[in-house]
C-alpha cells in the first residue's frame, strides 16, 4: 500500500532505464489519471536531463471532489489505497502541493461521464472522476477537452492523435 511519492519512485525509474537502454535521448511522458501525479511527484524530486514533454490524460491536477465526498468510506480506502486518498481538493492534498512539470505540459480532459452518480458530486463538466476545471494546472502549455469518459480517454483516437501532435509540436491541434 503506497503513497503517490512511493509509487513514483517504484514505477518511474525502471521505465526510464528501459528507455535509456533503447538509446532514448529524449524522454516524454504520457500519463492517465493518477499517473500524472506520479510524474509530477517524481520530477519534483529528480532532474531528468532527457526530459521532453508531458501529456496528461484526465489528471486530477487539483484533486477530485469524489475523494472529498467518499474518501472517508472504508470501501473507498480499500479500493484506492493511500495514493487515492491523497487526491482530495484541499490545499494540503498532493495534487495541490506538487509543482507542475518543469517542461512543456499538455492536458487532455474528458467531458463525458458513464458514472452519473459521481457526476452529481462533481461541479461542472466532468469525465465521471474529475471535473474539467480540476484537470488544469498553472504553467500548463496547452489544455483541450474531448467528449470522452475517464476510463476510455487513453484509448480514444482523438486523444491519441492529440497526444502525438503535442509530443511532436508542443501544442494540441
N, C-alpha and C positions, 0 to 999 in steps of 0.2 A: 504494500500500500504506500503510494508515493505522492509527494507534492509536485507542483509544477517544476520547481528548481531541480529536484532529484530526477524526475523523468527526463528533463532536458539533458542532464549530464549523462544519463544512461543511454538515451536514444541517439543523440546527435553526433557524438564523436565517432562511433562505428560507421555511420553514414559518410562522414567527412573522410575518414580513412579509406573507405571503399572508393570514393570519388577520386581521391589523390592517387590511389593505386592504379586507377584507369587513366591517369595523366591529366586530370582536370586542372586547368589553370584559372578558371572562373567557376565559382560555385554559387548557383542560385537556389533559393528555397521556394517550394510551393507547398502550402500547408492547408489543412482543413480544420476549422473549429479550434479545439484546444491546441492543436499543433502550432498555430500562430503564436500562442502564449509560450510554448516551449522554445520556439526560435527566439522570441523577444527575450526570454529569460537567459538563454544561452549567450546571445550576442551582447547582453548587458554585462556579462562577466568574462567574456573571452573575445580576443581580437582574432579576426579571420582575414588574413591577407588576400585570399582569393575571393572574398565576398563580392557577389554581383548584385542581383536584385532579389526581392522577396515579393511573392504574390500570396496573399492570404484569402482563402475562400471561407466566407461565413465566420469570421473570427469574433469571439466575444471580447473585442478590443477594450471595451469599457465595462465589461461584465454583462451578466444576463439577469433580468428580473425573475426568471424561472428559479435561479439559485436563491434569490431573496425570498421568494414565496415558498419554495419546497425544500430548501437546504437543511432545515431542522428535522425533516422527516427521516426516520431511521432507514426506510427503504431507499430513499434518495441517496443517503450517505453510503449505504451498502453498494449500490449500483455505480455511483460516480466517484467514490473514494475521496481522499483528501484533496486531490487536484481539482476535482469537480466542485468541491465546496469552497475553493479559493476564487471562484468566478463570480462572486457577487458584485453588486454595483456600488458598494460603499467606497469611500476614498481610500481605505486601507486594503482593499482587495488587490490581489496580484495584478490583474489587468490594469488597474488604476495606479499602480506604483511602478510598473515596468516602463522603461523608456521605449520609444519607437525604435525600429531597426535603424542602424547607422548607415543606411543605403537607400536607394530608391525602393519604395514600397507601394504596391498596388493592392487594393482591397476590392473583392467582389462580394457583394451582399445579395441575399435572396429575398424575394418579396412574396413567395408563395408558401403557404403552410398546409401540411397534411395533418397537423395536430391542432385542431380548433380550440381544444381546452387550454393548451399553452398560449395560444394566440389571444385568448380572453385576458390573460395575465399581462401580456406584453403590450405596451402602448405603441400605437402607430404601426406602420408596415413592418412585417417580420417574416421570418422563414420557419417559424414554429419553435425555434430555440433562442434566437437573438433578434432584437429589433435592428432594422436597417441603421438607425441613428447610432446604436451602440457598437456597430462594426467599425466606425470611423475613429481615427486617432490623429492627434496633432502631428504634423510633419509628413503625413502620407503624401505620396506623389500623385496618386490618382485613385478614384473611387467610382465604381459603377454598381448598378442594381439590375439584377436579371430576374425573370419570372421562374424561379426555381425554389425548391424546398431544401431545407438544411441537409437531410441525408442524401440528396441526389445532386447537389451542386457540383461535386467533383467529377461526376460522370456526364454532366451537361455539355453538349457540343459547343454551345455558346460560351460556356465557362472555359472550356479547353482552348477554343480559338482566342479568346481574350487573354488568357494566361500566356499563351505562346507569343502573342503580339506584344504584351507588356515585357516579357523577358527579352525579346529582340529589340524593342524600341523605347522602353521606359515609360510608355503610356498605353492606355487602352484605346481601342478604335472608337 
